[in-house]
Every structure is written in structure tokens, then in C-alpha cells.
């Protein structure tokens, strides 16, 4: 699979029945969260260079370590 190639997948569908639009929207959000669509959208919103992503991940791990040591130390 190359970078420009589109991914084919089943569309997310929600029918609006007699329960109303609000319930259909809530159901759609739940389905999108289960599929991981929202997480993927947030991840793709801003491009992050691999070096920056690595530094951010390391900083987050160090923060968790400090927090863990503070509570148990």
C-alpha cells in the first residue's frame, strides 16, 4: 500500500428512526469512537515530524515516571 492510495472500508451508517435526530447523532458518535475515526482525525489534523513525535513521546514517558515516583517515593 502506497502513501497516496485510498483505503477502502465500509461506510459508517446510522438510520434516523422514530427515536429522533439527537439519538441518531449520539449513536453515530459512539460508532465513530469504536471505529477509531475520531482519534485518527485528531492525529492527522497537524503533521508532526518524526523527531518531534519521538521527543514528545519521551517527554510524556518521563513525566509519567516522575509522577509515579512522586506518589510512591
FIGUDO-837782 format. One line per field, with one value per atom (N, C-alpha, C, CB): residue in three letters; y negated, z negated, x negated; residue number from 1; atom name. Coordinates in nm, 4 decimals. Glycine has a CB too. Layout:
BEGIN
r = [ALA; ...]
y = [Y; ...]
z = [Z; ...]
x = [X; ...]
k = [NUM; ...]
a = [CA; ...]
//
This chain:
BEGIN
r = [UNK; UNK; UNK; UNK; UNK; UNK; UNK; UNK; UNK; UNK; UNK; UNK; UNK; UNK; UNK; UNK; UNK; UNK; UNK; UNK; UNK; UNK; UNK; UNK; UNK; UNK; UNK; UNK; UNK; UNK; UNK; UNK; UNK; UNK; UNK; UNK; UNK; UNK; UNK; UNK; UNK; UNK; UNK; UNK; UNK; UNK; UNK; UNK; UNK; UNK; UNK; UNK; UNK; UNK; UNK; UNK; UNK; UNK; UNK; UNK; UNK; UNK; UNK; UNK; UNK; UNK; UNK; UNK; UNK; UNK; UNK; UNK; UNK; UNK; UNK; UNK; UNK; UNK; UNK; UNK; UNK; UNK; UNK; UNK; UNK; UNK; UNK; UNK; UNK; UNK; UNK; UNK; UNK; UNK; UNK; UNK; UNK; UNK; UNK; UNK; UNK; UNK; UNK; UNK; UNK; UNK; UNK; UNK; UNK; UNK; UNK; UNK; UNK; UNK; UNK; UNK; UNK; UNK; UNK; UNK; UNK; UNK; UNK; UNK; UNK; UNK; UNK; UNK; UNK; UNK; UNK; UNK; UNK; UNK; UNK; UNK; UNK; UNK; UNK; UNK; UNK; UNK; UNK; UNK; UNK; UNK; UNK; UNK; UNK; UNK; UNK; UNK; UNK; UNK; UNK; UNK; UNK; UNK; UNK; UNK; UNK; UNK; UNK; UNK; UNK; UNK; UNK; UNK; UNK; UNK; UNK; UNK; UNK; UNK; UNK; UNK; UNK; UNK; UNK; UNK; UNK; UNK; UNK; UNK; UNK; UNK; UNK; UNK; UNK; UNK; UNK; UNK; UNK; UNK; UNK; UNK; UNK; UNK; UNK; UNK; UNK; UNK; UNK; UNK; UNK; UNK; UNK; UNK; UNK; UNK; UNK; UNK; UNK; UNK; UNK; UNK; UNK; UNK; UNK; UNK; UNK; UNK; UNK; UNK; UNK; UNK; UNK; UNK; UNK; UNK; UNK; UNK; UNK; UNK; UNK; UNK; UNK; UNK; UNK; UNK; UNK; UNK; UNK; UNK; UNK; UNK; UNK; UNK; UNK; UNK; UNK; UNK; UNK; UNK; UNK; UNK; UNK; UNK; UNK; UNK; UNK; UNK; UNK; UNK; UNK; UNK; UNK; UNK; UNK; UNK; UNK; UNK; UNK; UNK; UNK; UNK; UNK; UNK; UNK; UNK; UNK; UNK; UNK; UNK; UNK; UNK; UNK; UNK; UNK; UNK; UNK; UNK]
y = [0.1185; 0.0000; -0.1235; -0.0005; -0.2137; -0.3337; -0.4490; -0.3715; -0.5606; -0.6747; -0.7349; -0.7817; -0.7501; -0.8149; -0.7246; -0.8717; -0.5972; -0.5006; -0.5138; -0.3578; -0.5163; -0.5292; -0.3942; -0.5842; -0.3990; -0.2776; -0.2556; -0.2868; -0.1375; -0.1053; -0.0413; -0.0109; -0.0971; -0.0389; -0.0615; -0.0994; 0.0078; -0.0014; -0.1366; 0.1157; -0.2109; -0.3395; -0.3214; -0.4170; -0.4203; -0.4186; -0.4780; -0.4984; -0.4004; -0.4464; -0.4396; -0.3631; -0.5388; -0.5412; -0.5839; -0.6375; -0.5094; -0.5470; -0.6276; -0.4214; -0.7301; -0.8140; -0.7601; -0.9658; -0.6962; -0.6383; -0.7290; -0.5005; -0.6668; -0.7459; -0.7965; -0.6632; -0.7481; -0.7921; -0.9355; -0.6998; -0.9849; -1.1243; -1.1438; -1.1983; -1.2647; -1.3011; -1.3011; -1.4365; -1.3486; -1.3563; -1.2177; -1.4181; -1.1196; -0.9829; -0.9274; -0.8909; -0.9617; -0.9155; -0.9762; -0.9518; -1.1025; -1.1678; -1.1028; -1.3183; -1.0747; -1.0092; -0.8706; -0.9980; -0.7984; -0.6648; -0.6728; -0.5963; -0.7748; -0.7942; -0.8233; -0.9083; -0.9095; -0.9416; -0.8172; -1.0511; -0.7350; -0.6120; -0.5171; -0.5431; -0.5045; -0.4181; -0.4689; -0.4079; -0.6009; -0.6596; -0.6400; -0.8091; -0.6505; -0.6282; -0.4823; -0.6671; -0.3912; -0.2492; -0.2146; -0.1646; -0.2794; -0.2544; -0.3212; -0.3035; -0.4194; -0.4904; -0.6064; -0.3950; -0.6492; -0.7559; -0.8894; -0.7668; -0.9202; -1.0486; -1.0591; -1.0676; -0.9506; -0.9504; -0.9734; -0.8170; -0.9085; -0.9224; -1.0645; -0.8220; -1.1244; -1.2625; -1.3578; -1.3053; -1.3420; -1.4283; -1.4091; -1.4005; -1.2851; -1.2557; -1.3184; -1.1042; -1.3176; -1.3692; -1.5194; -1.2987; -1.5836; -1.7259; -1.8094; -1.7740; -1.7783; -1.8517; -1.7525; -1.9368; -1.7832; -1.6963; -1.7213; -1.7205; -1.6145; -1.6256; -1.5467; -1.5739; -1.6142; -1.5469; -1.4289; -1.6454; -1.3214; -1.2045; -1.2363; -1.0990; -1.3281; -1.3629; -1.4330; -1.4524; -1.5199; -1.5913; -1.4927; -1.7052; -1.3994; -1.2993; -1.2137; -1.2107; -1.1751; -1.0932; -1.1695; -1.0492; -1.2980; -1.3790; -1.3962; -1.5166; -1.4182; -1.4359; -1.3074; -1.4773; -1.1936; -1.0649; -1.0400; -0.9510; -1.0708; -1.0530; -1.1462; -1.0782; -1.2713; -1.3668; -1.3203; -1.5067; -1.2663; -1.2164; -1.0984; -1.1746; -1.0093; -0.8944; -0.9419; -0.7966; -1.0412; -1.0948; -1.1594; -1.1976; -1.2292; -1.2924; -1.1865; -1.3785; -1.0773; -0.9701; -0.9060; -0.8637; -0.8879; -0.8312; -0.9203; -0.8110; -1.0519; -1.1465; -1.1435; -1.2903; -1.1379; -1.1350; -1.0075; -1.1450; -0.8943; -0.7673; -0.7664; -0.6529; -0.8236; -0.8288; -0.9217; -0.8768; -1.0294; -1.1250; -1.0614; -1.2504; -0.9804; -0.9213; -0.8035; -0.8768; -0.7266; -0.6086; -0.6332; -0.4924; -0.7412; -0.7646; -0.8324; -0.8433]
z = [0.0000; 0.0000; 0.0000; -0.1214; 0.0940; 0.1031; 0.0283; 0.2497; 0.0224; -0.0565; 0.0012; -0.0641; 0.1332; 0.1947; 0.2156; 0.3243; 0.1840; 0.2088; 0.1045; 0.2086; 0.1503; 0.0602; -0.0030; 0.1356; -0.1245; -0.1956; -0.1751; -0.3475; -0.1277; -0.1062; -0.2330; 0.0167; -0.2835; -0.4020; -0.3971; -0.5312; -0.4857; -0.4928; -0.5529; -0.5764; -0.4914; -0.5476; -0.6778; -0.4463; -0.7648; -0.8916; -0.8653; -1.0046; -0.8921; -0.8671; -0.9941; -0.7565; -1.0087; -1.1202; -1.0637; -1.2356; -1.0948; -1.0462; -1.1533; -1.0072; -1.1085; -1.1996; -1.1995; -1.1579; -1.3061; -1.3157; -1.3939; -1.3809; -1.4612; -1.5388; -1.6694; -1.5682; -1.7037; -1.8273; -1.8183; -1.8600; -1.6966; -1.6797; -1.6386; -1.8059; -1.5956; -1.5438; -1.6521; -1.4784; -1.7701; -1.8795; -1.9117; -2.0060; -1.9180; -1.9483; -1.8346; -1.9741; -1.7093; -1.5937; -1.5956; -1.4617; -1.6317; -1.6412; -1.7501; -1.6689; -1.8635; -1.9736; -1.9312; -2.0973; -1.8584; -1.8100; -1.7089; -1.7461; -1.6212; -1.5230; -1.5914; -1.4271; -1.6915; -1.7649; -1.8320; -1.8701; -1.8889; -1.9547; -1.8544; -2.0245; -1.7348; -1.6306; -1.5816; -1.5137; -1.5643; -1.5178; -1.6207; -1.4879; -1.7469; -1.8518; -1.8518; -1.9904; -1.8326; -1.8308; -1.7113; -1.8283; -1.5979; -1.4776; -1.4856; -1.3541; -1.5747; -1.5856; -1.4885; -1.5625; -1.4329; -1.3330; -1.3964; -1.2644; -1.5115; -1.5757; -1.6159; -1.6984; -1.6697; -1.7107; -1.5897; -1.7805; -1.4781; -1.3554; -1.3009; -1.2491; -1.3064; -1.2599; -1.3425; -1.2657; -1.4731; -1.5599; -1.5336; -1.7069; -1.5083; -1.4832; -1.3516; -1.4808; -1.2519; -1.1200; -1.1056; -1.0146; -1.2035; -1.1918; -1.1701; -1.3162; -1.2438; -1.2319; -1.2073; -1.3589; -1.1076; -1.0807; -1.1861; -0.9379; -1.2392; -1.3368; -1.2842; -1.4777; -1.2743; -1.2256; -1.3174; -1.2180; -1.2617; -1.3445; -1.4623; -1.2605; -1.4451; -1.5560; -1.6674; -1.5068; -1.6300; -1.7296; -1.8002; -1.6627; -1.7230; -1.7814; -1.8829; -1.6717; -1.8496; -1.9395; -2.0678; -1.8688; -2.0534; -2.1723; -2.2613; -2.1311; -2.1997; -2.2763; -2.3515; -2.1833; -2.2845; -2.3476; -2.4652; -2.2449; -2.4476; -2.5554; -2.6728; -2.5032; -2.6430; -2.7487; -2.8267; -2.6895; -2.7554; -2.8226; -2.9133; -2.7184; -2.8667; -2.9483; -3.0730; -2.8658; -3.0575; -3.1719; -3.2722; -3.1248; -3.2211; -3.3104; -3.3905; -3.2291; -3.3224; -3.3940; -3.4983; -3.2956; -3.4646; -3.5612; -3.6837; -3.4962; -3.6615; -3.7741; -3.8601; -3.7225; -3.7958; -3.8686; -3.9525; -3.7704; -3.8942; -3.9650; -4.0847; -3.8694; -4.0653; -4.1744; -4.2860; -4.1215; -4.2487; -4.3479; -4.4359; -4.2781; -4.3752; -4.4529; -4.5370; -4.3608; -4.4854; -4.5584; -4.6335; -4.4623; -4.6020; -4.6604; -4.7893; -4.5706]
x = [-0.0843; 0.0000; -0.0879; 0.0954; -0.0685; -0.1499; -0.0835; -0.1737; -0.1551; -0.1076; 0.0203; -0.2159; 0.0279; 0.1431; 0.2631; 0.1035; 0.2492; 0.3557; 0.4669; 0.2993; 0.5899; 0.7042; 0.7362; 0.8275; 0.7827; 0.8212; 0.9700; 0.7863; 1.0064; 1.1468; 1.2024; 1.1647; 1.3098; 1.3717; 1.5225; 1.3114; 1.5903; 1.7354; 1.7749; 1.7941; 1.8666; 1.9074; 1.9857; 1.9918; 1.9742; 2.0472; 2.1848; 1.9706; 2.2878; 2.4244; 2.5079; 2.4898; 2.5947; 2.6884; 2.8227; 2.6405; 2.9266; 3.0595; 3.1318; 3.1422; 3.2023; 3.2799; 3.4214; 3.2761; 3.4592; 3.5932; 3.6855; 3.5881; 3.7793; 3.8753; 3.8154; 3.9995; 3.6940; 3.6280; 3.5777; 3.5121; 3.5539; 3.5167; 3.3718; 3.5424; 3.3455; 3.2150; 3.1075; 3.2219; 3.1403; 3.0422; 2.9859; 3.1067; 3.0726; 3.0281; 2.9435; 3.1490; 2.9801; 2.9025; 2.7621; 2.9746; 2.7506; 2.6200; 2.5364; 2.6360; 2.5973; 2.5267; 2.4777; 2.6182; 2.5620; 2.5268; 2.4118; 2.6498; 2.4161; 2.3093; 2.1763; 2.3449; 2.1773; 2.0542; 1.9977; 2.0806; 2.0848; 2.0411; 1.9767; 2.1593; 2.0389; 1.9841; 1.8492; 2.0814; 1.8385; 1.7126; 1.6022; 1.7306; 1.6352; 1.5354; 1.4904; 1.5922; 1.5838; 1.5498; 1.4616; 1.6767; 1.4853; 1.4060; 1.2695; 1.4804; 1.2528; 1.1252; 1.1144; 1.0110; 1.2251; 1.2237; 1.1858; 1.3606; 1.2426; 1.2146; 1.0681; 1.3041; 1.0124; 0.8719; 0.7812; 0.8357; 0.8166; 0.7376; 0.7466; 0.7849; 0.8648; 0.8798; 0.7947; 1.0267; 0.7971; 0.7171; 0.5689; 0.7484; 0.5274; 0.3871; 0.3407; 0.3642; 0.4273; 0.3905; 0.4107; 0.4699; 0.4707; 0.5014; 0.3754; 0.5747; 0.2691; 0.1438; 0.0314; 0.1159; -0.0523; -0.1669; -0.2735; -0.2236; -0.3295; -0.4365; -0.5559; -0.3913; -0.6705; -0.7901; -0.8219; -0.9103; -0.8786; -0.9102; -1.0005; -0.9751; -1.0963; -1.1851; -1.1077; -1.3001; -1.0154; -0.9337; -0.8413; -0.8506; -0.7836; -0.6948; -0.7697; -0.6339; -0.8922; -0.9742; -1.0077; -1.1038; -1.0469; -1.0785; -0.9566; -1.1322; -0.8406; -0.7175; -0.6822; -0.6015; -0.6989; -0.6704; -0.7648; -0.6822; -0.8942; -0.9920; -0.9621; -1.1344; -0.9239; -0.8911; -0.7686; -0.8668; -0.6710; -0.5495; -0.5828; -0.4427; -0.6709; -0.7108; -0.7862; -0.7988; -0.8735; -0.9481; -0.8525; -1.0540; -0.7515; -0.6527; -0.5777; -0.5526; -0.5387; -0.4692; -0.5599; -0.4190; -0.6890; -0.7839; -0.7973; -0.9211; -0.8126; -0.8243; -0.6987; -0.8495; -0.5844; -0.4575; -0.4462; -0.3388; -0.4855; -0.4810; -0.5772; -0.5146; -0.6970; -0.7948; -0.7450; -0.9330; -0.6773; -0.6272; -0.5193; -0.5714; -0.4324; -0.3242; -0.3717; -0.2126; -0.4709; -0.5165; -0.6478; -0.5337; -0.7190; -0.8510; -0.8428; -0.9358]
k = [1; 1; 1; 1; 2; 2; 2; 2; 3; 3; 3; 3; 4; 4; 4; 4; 5; 5; 5; 5; 6; 6; 6; 6; 7; 7; 7; 7; 8; 8; 8; 8; 9; 9; 9; 9; 10; 10; 10; 10; 11; 11; 11; 11; 12; 12; 12; 12; 13; 13; 13; 13; 14; 14; 14; 14; 15; 15; 15; 15; 16; 16; 16; 16; 17; 17; 17; 17; 18; 18; 18; 18; 19; 19; 19; 19; 20; 20; 20; 20; 21; 21; 21; 21; 22; 22; 22; 22; 23; 23; 23; 23; 24; 24; 24; 24; 25; 25; 25; 25; 26; 26; 26; 26; 27; 27; 27; 27; 28; 28; 28; 28; 29; 29; 29; 29; 30; 30; 30; 30; 31; 31; 31; 31; 32; 32; 32; 32; 33; 33; 33; 33; 34; 34; 34; 34; 35; 35; 35; 35; 36; 36; 36; 36; 37; 37; 37; 37; 38; 38; 38; 38; 39; 39; 39; 39; 40; 40; 40; 40; 41; 41; 41; 41; 42; 42; 42; 42; 43; 43; 43; 43; 44; 44; 44; 44; 45; 45; 45; 45; 46; 46; 46; 46; 47; 47; 47; 47; 48; 48; 48; 48; 49; 49; 49; 49; 50; 50; 50; 50; 51; 51; 51; 51; 52; 52; 52; 52; 53; 53; 53; 53; 54; 54; 54; 54; 55; 55; 55; 55; 56; 56; 56; 56; 57; 57; 57; 57; 58; 58; 58; 58; 59; 59; 59; 59; 60; 60; 60; 60; 61; 61; 61; 61; 62; 62; 62; 62; 63; 63; 63; 63; 64; 64; 64; 64; 65; 65; 65; 65; 66; 66; 66; 66; 67; 67; 67; 67; 68; 68; 68; 68; 69; 69; 69; 69; 70; 70; 70; 70; 71; 71; 71; 71; 72; 72; 72; 72; 73; 73; 73; 73]
a = [N; CA; C; CB; N; CA; C; CB; N; CA; C; CB; N; CA; C; CB; N; CA; C; CB; N; CA; C; CB; N; CA; C; CB; N; CA; C; CB; N; CA; C; CB; N; CA; C; CB; N; CA; C; CB; N; CA; C; CB; N; CA; C; CB; N; CA; C; CB; N; CA; C; CB; N; CA; C; CB; N; CA; C; CB; N; CA; C; CB; N; CA; C; CB; N; CA; C; CB; N; CA; C; CB; N; CA; C; CB; N; CA; C; CB; N; CA; C; CB; N; CA; C; CB; N; CA; C; CB; N; CA; C; CB; N; CA; C; CB; N; CA; C; CB; N; CA; C; CB; N; CA; C; CB; N; CA; C; CB; N; CA; C; CB; N; CA; C; CB; N; CA; C; CB; N; CA; C; CB; N; CA; C; CB; N; CA; C; CB; N; CA; C; CB; N; CA; C; CB; N; CA; C; CB; N; CA; C; CB; N; CA; C; CB; N; CA; C; CB; N; CA; C; CB; N; CA; C; CB; N; CA; C; CB; N; CA; C; CB; N; CA; C; CB; N; CA; C; CB; N; CA; C; CB; N; CA; C; CB; N; CA; C; CB; N; CA; C; CB; N; CA; C; CB; N; CA; C; CB; N; CA; C; CB; N; CA; C; CB; N; CA; C; CB; N; CA; C; CB; N; CA; C; CB; N; CA; C; CB; N; CA; C; CB; N; CA; C; CB; N; CA; C; CB; N; CA; C; CB; N; CA; C; CB; N; CA; C; CB; N; CA; C; CB; N; CA; C; CB; N; CA; C; CB; N; CA; C; CB; N; CA; C; CB]
//
